[in-house]
Amino acid sequence: MDEALDIDDVRGLTEEEADRRLREEGYNELPTARPRALLAIALDVVKEPMLFLLVASGAIYLAVGDLSEGSMLLGFVFVVLGITFYQERKTERALEALRDLTSPRALVVREGEQRRRRIAGREVVRGDLLILSEGDRVPADAVLLSCDHFSADESLLTGESAPVRKISGNESTEIERPGGNDLPFVYAGTLVVGGLGIARVRATGERTEIGRIGRALREIAPEGTHLQRETGRLVRLLAGLGLLLAAAVVVVYGLTRDDWLNGFLAGITLAMAILPEEFPVILTVFLALGAWRMSQKQVLTRRVPTIETLGAATVLCVDKTGTLTLNRMSVGRLFAGETILDVAPEPFSPSESESLPDAFHELVEFAILAGQRDPLDPIERALKRLGDRTLSQTEHLHDDWVLVREYPLSSGLLAMSHVWRLPGGGDDVVAAKGAPEAIASLCRFDPSRFEALSRRIDAMAEGGMRILGVARARFKRDGHPSDQ
């Protein structure tokens, strides 16, 4: 490991101390608002100005004995309520899934000695000793006491799709905000994509980085949209005008004809003619259609009026990471020999396949061989998806090869290598990938060749691409290289 620190050198909490801290500090869970009751959702919907107008119109129709018109208008109210309930419940399920994501199971050391226990993430407490390995979801904010080629995907917090390297710290290290390489901290909800580590928990629940985000979101009160404000003003104006005219009709009719009952009915009739009860139906249907179309694009809206706000946006500002995208990396360009190929965007359907020129088959083949079979690293996953799309019908995918040895990425050499043994015998095959400069050094490029490669790298880097070098070699069983 990076430090001469083994699990035997650190002590975990006793069960009594862990139970005491759990009672004092609470469970390791994100702060979440209680799900809204059905009655509360219904009241919020009916309080919308246009929906209130619809209810009022339906009630007046029922009051004057027009059951068909009144029933139809009130039926639209129930349709709107149904759409809102559906959206609310669908979003609640998504939020519950997000909370489960940030509270995974954890491997901890308890009882002050090397006694490993797998517990629920919500039971992790401050001071617990975590054992983290590739594929684990970090249950709490912690400081790494020891790690071996450790890297984590922190895109959940920072929006950066590339994993970050970690180093070991010590018990007294003050935890810092996420972002950047070579920090000794891991954060709740992030994913370990490489290496092993031992970490001491510093914060749980709403005291974690992701917990602060949840607490801030809980404290934000929703504001009315521009459409809501405008319709509210329109409803008040029409209601005031209708009541004023209806009152005038009642008074004039009663004074001139001395028939106040018919005058009152005439006033109600005029009010019904003025009130535009179709407005709420039309507006609600359009917003519901917008919410449905957004859900088809994997975007959930908790409140239907949010669709109006999204539709009114004319300029959308995002940072360089593209946080509002699918948050995954993809291969954009290949360079082999003197040939450059721009790769088509990944299809939405994973079953779709495409061809790749022969000159790039070996490049993609050894890029995949230099990674894990079931990768977690975003770059390796992008390479594997490219291989599945373009090499599935070729002999360049090798599920039957045996991994003999792995040389992981290190701070001294920014490249990793895998040694593979072929099932039919013969030479072992080495696949390496990493920083282009490191790969060029492994291949012993002469200065002129390295300079030509650097120009290519600079040209692609100017386009905002993340550059990765790939190399291969063959070794005889006696350990001597046969070719590179």
C-alpha positions as CSV (number, residue, x, y, z in Angstrom):
1,M,0.0,0.0,0.0
2,D,1.0,3.7,-0.3
3,E,1.9,3.7,3.5
4,A,3.4,1.0,5.7
5,L,0.0,0.8,7.5
6,D,-1.9,-2.5,7.7
7,I,-5.3,-3.2,9.1
8,D,-3.7,-4.6,12.2
9,D,-2.2,-1.2,13.0
10,V,-5.6,0.5,13.4
11,R,-8.5,-0.2,15.7
12,G,-12.2,-0.1,15.0
13,L,-15.0,0.9,17.3
14,T,-16.4,-1.4,19.9
15,E,-20.1,-2.4,19.5
16,E,-21.0,-0.4,22.7
17,E,-19.3,2.8,21.3
18,A,-20.9,2.3,17.9
19,D,-24.4,1.9,19.5
20,R,-23.9,5.0,21.6
21,R,-22.9,7.2,18.6
22,L,-25.8,5.8,16.6
23,R,-28.3,6.9,19.3
24,E,-26.6,10.3,19.7
25,E,-26.0,11.2,16.1
26,G,-28.8,9.2,14.3
27,Y,-28.7,6.9,11.4
28,N,-26.5,7.5,8.4
29,E,-29.3,8.6,6.0
30,L,-29.9,11.6,3.8
31,P,-32.4,14.2,5.1
32,T,-35.6,13.8,3.2
33,A,-38.9,15.5,3.4
34,R,-41.9,13.3,4.3
35,P,-44.0,12.2,1.3
36,R,-46.9,14.5,0.9
37,A,-50.3,13.1,1.8
38,L,-53.0,12.8,-0.9
39,L,-55.1,15.5,0.7
40,A,-52.2,17.9,0.7
41,I,-51.5,17.3,-3.0
42,A,-55.2,17.8,-3.8
43,L,-55.3,21.1,-1.9
44,D,-52.2,22.3,-3.7
45,V,-53.7,21.5,-7.0
46,V,-57.1,23.1,-6.3
47,K,-55.4,26.2,-5.0
48,E,-54.0,26.8,-8.4
49,P,-55.9,29.9,-9.7
50,M,-57.1,28.3,-12.9
51,L,-58.1,25.1,-11.2
52,F,-60.0,27.1,-8.5
53,L,-61.8,28.8,-11.4
54,L,-62.7,25.4,-12.8
55,V,-64.1,24.2,-9.4
56,A,-66.0,27.4,-8.9
57,S,-67.6,27.1,-12.4
58,G,-68.6,23.5,-11.8
59,A,-70.1,24.4,-8.5
60,I,-72.2,27.2,-10.0
61,Y,-73.4,24.9,-12.7
62,L,-74.5,22.4,-10.1
63,A,-76.1,25.1,-8.1
64,V,-78.3,26.2,-11.0
65,G,-79.2,22.6,-11.8
66,D,-77.1,22.0,-14.9
67,L,-75.8,18.6,-13.8
68,S,-74.1,17.7,-17.1
69,E,-72.0,20.8,-17.4
70,G,-71.1,20.8,-13.7
71,S,-70.2,17.1,-13.8
72,M,-68.0,17.6,-16.8
73,L,-66.1,20.5,-15.4
74,L,-65.6,18.8,-12.0
75,G,-64.5,15.6,-13.9
76,F,-61.7,17.6,-15.5
77,V,-60.6,18.5,-11.9
78,F,-60.2,14.8,-11.1
79,V,-58.3,14.2,-14.3
80,V,-55.8,16.9,-13.3
81,L,-55.6,15.5,-9.8
82,G,-54.8,12.0,-11.3
83,I,-52.0,13.4,-13.5
84,T,-50.5,15.2,-10.5
85,F,-50.7,12.1,-8.2
86,Y,-49.0,10.1,-10.9
87,Q,-46.2,12.5,-11.3
88,E,-45.7,12.9,-7.6
89,R,-45.6,9.2,-6.9
90,K,-43.2,8.6,-9.8
91,T,-40.8,11.2,-8.5
92,E,-41.1,9.9,-4.9
93,R,-39.9,6.5,-6.2
94,A,-37.0,8.1,-7.9
95,L,-36.0,10.0,-4.8
96,E,-36.3,6.8,-2.7
97,A,-34.0,5.0,-5.2
98,L,-31.5,7.9,-4.8
99,R,-31.6,7.6,-1.1
100,D,-30.9,3.8,-1.3
101,L,-28.0,4.6,-3.6
102,T,-26.3,6.8,-0.9
103,S,-26.9,4.2,1.9
104,P,-25.2,1.0,0.6
105,R,-24.0,-1.9,2.7
106,A,-20.5,-1.3,4.3
107,L,-17.6,-3.5,5.4
108,V,-16.4,-2.2,8.8
109,V,-14.0,-3.3,11.5
110,R,-15.6,-3.5,14.9
111,E,-14.6,-4.6,18.5
112,G,-11.2,-3.0,18.3
113,E,-9.5,-5.8,16.4
114,Q,-9.5,-7.3,12.9
115,R,-13.1,-8.4,13.0
116,R,-14.8,-7.5,9.7
117,R,-18.5,-7.1,9.6
118,R,-20.9,-6.3,6.7
119,I,-23.5,-3.9,8.0
120,A,-26.2,-1.7,6.5
121,G,-24.9,1.7,5.4
122,R,-27.4,3.5,7.6
123,E,-25.8,1.9,10.7
124,V,-22.3,3.3,9.9
125,V,-21.3,5.8,12.6
126,R,-18.6,8.5,13.0
127,G,-15.3,6.8,13.8
128,D,-16.0,3.5,12.1
129,L,-13.2,1.9,10.2
130,L,-14.2,1.1,6.6
131,I,-12.6,-1.4,4.2
132,L,-13.2,-0.2,0.6
133,S,-12.5,-2.0,-2.6
134,E,-13.3,-1.7,-6.3
135,G,-17.0,-1.6,-6.9
136,D,-18.0,-0.4,-3.4
137,R,-20.3,2.6,-2.9
138,V,-18.8,4.8,-0.1
139,P,-21.3,5.0,2.8
140,A,-20.0,8.1,4.5
141,D,-17.4,10.9,4.3
142,A,-14.1,9.5,5.5
143,V,-10.3,10.0,5.5
144,L,-8.1,7.3,3.9
145,L,-5.6,5.9,6.3
146,S,-4.1,3.5,3.8
147,C,-4.8,2.8,0.1
148,D,-3.4,0.9,-2.8
149,H,-3.8,2.6,-6.3
150,F,-7.1,3.9,-5.1
151,S,-9.4,6.0,-7.4
152,A,-13.0,7.0,-7.1
153,D,-15.8,8.4,-9.3
154,E,-17.0,11.6,-7.6
155,S,-19.2,12.8,-10.5
156,L,-22.3,12.6,-8.2
157,L,-20.8,15.6,-6.3
158,T,-18.5,17.4,-8.8
159,G,-19.9,16.5,-12.2
160,E,-16.5,15.4,-13.4
161,S,-16.9,12.2,-15.3
162,A,-13.2,11.1,-14.9
163,P,-12.3,9.3,-11.7
164,V,-9.8,10.9,-9.3
165,R,-6.7,9.4,-7.7
166,K,-6.5,9.2,-3.9
167,I,-3.6,9.1,-1.5
168,S,-3.5,8.1,2.2
169,G,-3.7,10.6,5.0
170,N,-3.7,10.3,8.8
171,E,-6.2,10.5,11.7
172,S,-5.6,14.2,12.2
173,T,-6.2,15.3,8.6
174,E,-9.0,17.7,8.3
175,I,-11.5,16.7,5.6
176,E,-11.9,19.1,2.6
177,R,-14.4,19.6,-0.2
178,P,-14.3,17.1,-3.1
179,G,-12.6,17.8,-6.4
180,G,-9.1,17.1,-7.8
181,N,-6.6,14.3,-7.6
182,D,-4.3,13.3,-4.7
183,L,-6.7,14.0,-1.8
184,P,-6.9,11.5,1.1
185,F,-10.7,11.8,1.4
186,V,-13.7,9.7,0.1
187,Y,-17.3,10.9,0.2
188,A,-20.7,9.4,0.7
189,G,-22.4,8.2,-2.4
190,T,-19.2,8.1,-4.6
191,L,-18.1,4.9,-6.3
192,V,-14.7,3.2,-5.9
193,V,-13.5,2.4,-9.4
194,G,-10.0,1.0,-8.5
195,G,-7.8,-0.1,-5.7
196,L,-8.2,-1.0,-2.0
197,G,-8.4,1.3,0.9
198,I,-8.9,1.6,4.7
199,A,-10.7,4.7,5.8
200,R,-11.9,6.3,9.1
201,V,-15.4,7.8,9.0
202,R,-15.5,11.5,9.7
203,A,-19.2,12.4,8.9
204,T,-22.4,10.6,8.4
205,G,-26.0,11.5,7.4
206,E,-26.7,15.2,6.8
207,R,-23.2,16.2,7.9
208,T,-21.7,14.6,4.7
209,E,-21.1,16.6,1.5
210,I,-24.1,15.0,-0.2
211,G,-26.1,15.5,3.0
212,R,-25.5,19.2,2.9
213,I,-26.9,19.2,-0.7
214,G,-30.0,17.4,0.5
215,R,-30.4,19.8,3.4
216,A,-30.2,22.8,1.1
217,L,-32.7,21.3,-1.3
218,R,-35.1,20.6,1.6
219,E,-35.0,24.2,2.7
220,I,-35.8,25.6,-0.7
221,A,-39.4,26.7,-1.0
222,P,-41.0,26.4,-4.5
223,E,-41.9,29.7,-6.2
224,G,-44.8,30.3,-8.4
225,T,-44.0,30.3,-12.1
226,H,-44.6,33.2,-14.5
227,L,-47.6,31.4,-15.9
228,Q,-49.1,30.9,-12.5
229,R,-48.6,34.5,-11.6
230,E,-50.2,35.6,-14.9
231,T,-53.1,33.3,-14.6
232,G,-53.7,34.3,-11.0
233,R,-53.9,38.0,-12.1
234,L,-56.2,37.0,-15.0
235,V,-58.5,35.0,-12.7
236,R,-58.7,37.9,-10.2
237,L,-59.5,40.3,-13.0
238,L,-62.2,38.2,-14.6
239,A,-63.7,37.2,-11.3
240,G,-63.9,40.9,-10.2
241,L,-65.3,41.9,-13.6
242,G,-67.8,39.1,-13.6
243,L,-69.0,39.7,-10.0
244,L,-69.3,43.4,-10.7
245,L,-71.4,42.9,-13.9
246,A,-73.5,40.2,-12.3
247,A,-74.2,42.4,-9.3
248,A,-75.2,45.3,-11.7
249,V,-77.6,43.0,-13.6
250,V,-79.2,41.8,-10.4
251,V,-79.7,45.3,-9.1
252,V,-81.0,46.7,-12.4
253,Y,-83.3,43.7,-13.1
254,G,-84.7,43.8,-9.6
255,L,-85.3,47.6,-9.6
256,T,-86.8,47.8,-13.0
257,R,-89.0,44.7,-12.9
258,D,-89.3,44.1,-9.2
259,D,-88.3,40.4,-9.7
260,W,-85.2,39.8,-7.6
261,L,-85.2,36.0,-8.0
262,N,-85.1,36.1,-11.8
263,G,-82.6,39.0,-11.5
264,F,-80.3,36.8,-9.4
265,L,-80.6,34.0,-11.9
266,A,-79.8,36.4,-14.7
267,G,-76.7,37.6,-12.8
268,I,-75.5,34.0,-12.4
269,T,-76.1,33.3,-16.1
270,L,-74.0,36.4,-17.0
271,A,-71.2,35.4,-14.6
272,M,-71.1,31.9,-16.2
273,A,-70.9,33.4,-19.7
274,I,-68.0,35.6,-18.6
275,L,-65.9,33.0,-16.6
276,P,-63.6,31.2,-19.1
277,E,-63.8,27.7,-17.6
278,E,-61.9,26.2,-20.6
279,F,-58.7,27.9,-19.7
280,P,-57.6,25.6,-16.9
281,V,-58.4,22.5,-18.9
282,I,-56.3,23.7,-21.9
283,L,-53.4,24.8,-19.8
284,T,-53.4,21.6,-17.7
285,V,-53.5,19.4,-20.7
286,F,-50.6,21.1,-22.4
287,L,-48.5,21.0,-19.2
288,A,-49.4,17.3,-18.7
289,L,-48.3,16.5,-22.2
290,G,-45.0,18.4,-21.6
291,A,-44.4,16.3,-18.4
292,W,-45.2,13.1,-20.3
293,R,-42.7,14.0,-23.1
294,M,-40.0,14.9,-20.5
295,S,-40.6,11.5,-18.8
296,Q,-39.9,9.8,-22.2
297,K,-36.5,11.5,-22.0
298,Q,-35.8,10.1,-18.5
299,V,-36.5,13.4,-16.8
300,L,-39.0,13.5,-14.0
301,T,-40.8,16.7,-12.9
302,R,-42.3,16.7,-9.4
303,R,-44.7,19.5,-10.1
304,V,-46.4,20.0,-13.5
305,P,-45.9,23.8,-13.5
306,T,-42.2,23.2,-13.7
307,I,-42.7,22.3,-17.4
308,E,-43.7,25.9,-18.1
309,T,-40.5,27.1,-16.5
310,L,-38.4,24.8,-18.6
311,G,-40.2,25.7,-21.7
312,A,-39.6,29.4,-21.1
313,A,-35.8,29.0,-20.9
314,T,-34.0,30.7,-23.8
315,V,-30.4,30.4,-22.6
316,L,-29.1,27.4,-20.6
317,C,-25.7,27.9,-19.0
318,V,-23.7,24.8,-18.0
319,D,-20.1,24.3,-17.0
320,K,-17.4,22.5,-19.0
321,T,-18.2,19.1,-17.5
322,G,-21.7,18.8,-19.1
323,T,-23.3,17.9,-15.8
324,L,-26.7,17.9,-17.4
325,T,-25.8,15.1,-19.8
326,L,-25.8,11.3,-19.3
327,N,-22.7,11.7,-17.2
328,R,-20.7,9.0,-19.0
329,M,-17.7,9.1,-21.2
330,S,-17.6,7.9,-24.8
331,V,-14.9,7.4,-27.5
332,G,-14.9,10.3,-29.9
333,R,-11.8,9.8,-32.1
334,L,-9.2,7.0,-32.9
335,F,-5.7,7.5,-34.1
336,A,-3.6,4.6,-35.4
337,G,-0.5,5.0,-37.5
338,E,-1.2,8.0,-39.6
339,T,-5.0,7.5,-39.8
340,I,-7.6,9.4,-37.8
341,L,-11.2,8.2,-37.4
342,D,-14.0,10.2,-35.8
343,V,-16.2,7.7,-34.0
344,A,-20.0,8.0,-34.4
345,P,-22.0,8.9,-31.3
346,E,-23.1,5.9,-29.3
347,P,-26.6,4.7,-30.3
348,F,-29.4,4.7,-27.7
349,S,-30.0,1.0,-28.4
350,P,-27.1,-1.2,-27.1
351,S,-28.1,-3.9,-29.6
352,E,-27.1,-1.8,-32.6
353,S,-23.7,-2.6,-34.1
354,E,-21.4,-0.9,-36.6
355,S,-18.3,-1.7,-38.5
356,L,-14.8,-0.3,-37.8
357,P,-12.0,0.0,-40.4
358,D,-9.4,-2.8,-40.0
359,A,-6.6,-0.4,-39.2
360,F,-8.3,0.4,-35.8
361,H,-9.3,-3.2,-34.8
362,E,-6.0,-3.8,-33.0
363,L,-6.1,-0.4,-31.2
364,V,-9.5,-1.1,-29.7
365,E,-8.6,-4.7,-29.0
366,F,-5.6,-3.9,-26.8
367,A,-7.3,-0.9,-25.2
368,I,-9.9,-3.3,-23.9
369,L,-7.3,-5.9,-22.9
370,A,-5.5,-3.3,-20.9
371,G,-8.6,-2.8,-18.7
372,Q,-10.8,-4.9,-16.5
373,R,-13.2,-7.6,-17.9
374,D,-16.1,-6.0,-16.0
375,P,-14.9,-2.4,-15.7
376,L,-16.1,0.4,-13.4
377,D,-13.8,3.1,-14.6
378,P,-15.7,5.4,-17.0
379,I,-12.9,5.3,-19.6
380,E,-12.7,1.5,-19.6
381,R,-16.5,1.2,-19.8
382,A,-16.5,3.5,-22.9
383,L,-13.8,1.4,-24.5
384,K,-15.7,-1.8,-23.8
385,R,-18.9,-0.4,-25.2
386,L,-17.0,0.6,-28.4
387,G,-15.6,-2.9,-28.6
388,D,-19.0,-4.5,-28.2
389,R,-20.4,-2.2,-30.9
390,T,-17.6,-2.6,-33.5
391,L,-15.7,-5.9,-32.8
392,S,-18.5,-8.3,-31.9
393,Q,-18.3,-10.1,-35.2
394,T,-14.5,-10.3,-35.3
395,E,-11.7,-12.3,-33.6
396,H,-10.5,-9.3,-31.6
397,L,-12.6,-9.9,-28.5
398,H,-10.9,-12.5,-26.2
399,D,-13.2,-13.9,-23.4
400,D,-11.1,-17.1,-23.2
401,W,-7.7,-15.4,-22.5
402,V,-6.4,-15.7,-18.9
403,L,-5.0,-12.8,-17.0
404,V,-1.5,-13.7,-15.7
405,R,-0.4,-10.5,-14.1
406,E,-1.5,-6.9,-13.6
407,Y,0.7,-3.8,-13.3
408,P,-1.5,-1.0,-12.0
409,L,-1.4,2.7,-12.5
410,S,1.0,4.5,-10.2
411,S,2.2,8.1,-9.6
412,G,5.6,7.1,-11.0
413,L,4.2,5.7,-14.2
414,L,0.8,6.9,-15.5
415,A,0.1,3.7,-17.3
416,M,-1.3,0.2,-16.5
417,S,-0.5,-3.1,-18.1
418,H,-2.1,-6.6,-18.2
419,V,-0.2,-9.8,-19.1
420,W,-2.5,-12.3,-20.9
421,R,-2.0,-16.0,-21.6
422,L,-3.5,-17.5,-24.7
423,P,-5.4,-20.7,-24.4
424,G,-3.5,-22.4,-27.2
425,G,-0.1,-21.7,-25.7
426,G,2.7,-19.7,-27.2
427,D,3.9,-16.2,-26.2
428,D,2.2,-14.2,-23.5
429,V,0.6,-10.9,-24.7
430,V,0.9,-7.6,-22.9
431,A,-1.6,-4.8,-23.3
432,A,-0.9,-1.3,-21.8
433,K,-2.8,2.0,-21.7
434,G,-2.3,5.3,-20.0
435,A,-0.9,8.8,-20.6
436,P,0.5,9.0,-24.2
437,E,3.9,10.2,-22.8
438,A,4.1,7.2,-20.5
439,I,3.2,4.8,-23.3
440,A,5.7,6.4,-25.6
441,S,8.4,6.0,-22.9
442,L,7.5,2.3,-22.5
443,C,7.8,1.9,-26.3
444,R,11.2,3.7,-26.3
445,F,10.2,6.3,-28.9
446,D,13.1,8.2,-30.4
447,P,12.9,12.1,-30.1
448,S,11.6,12.6,-33.7
449,R,8.8,10.1,-33.4
450,F,7.9,11.4,-30.0
451,E,7.7,15.0,-31.3
452,A,5.4,13.9,-34.2
453,L,3.2,12.1,-31.6
454,S,3.1,15.2,-29.4
455,R,1.8,17.3,-32.3
456,R,-1.1,14.8,-32.8
457,I,-1.8,14.8,-29.1
458,D,-1.9,18.6,-28.9
459,A,-4.2,18.8,-31.9
460,M,-6.7,16.4,-30.2
461,A,-6.3,18.0,-26.8
462,E,-7.3,21.4,-28.3
463,G,-10.7,19.9,-29.1
464,G,-11.3,19.2,-25.4
465,M,-10.6,15.4,-25.7
466,R,-9.1,13.2,-23.0
467,I,-6.2,11.4,-24.7
468,L,-5.2,7.8,-24.0
469,G,-2.3,5.9,-25.4
470,V,-2.4,2.2,-26.1
471,A,0.5,-0.3,-26.7
472,R,1.1,-4.0,-27.1
473,A,3.9,-6.4,-26.7
474,R,4.6,-10.2,-26.8
475,F,6.7,-12.1,-24.3
476,K,8.1,-15.6,-24.6
477,R,7.4,-17.8,-21.6
478,D,11.1,-17.4,-20.6
479,G,10.4,-13.7,-19.9
480,H,12.2,-12.2,-23.0
481,P,10.3,-10.0,-25.3
482,S,9.6,-11.3,-28.8
483,D,8.2,-8.1,-30.3
484,Q,6.5,-4.8,-29.4
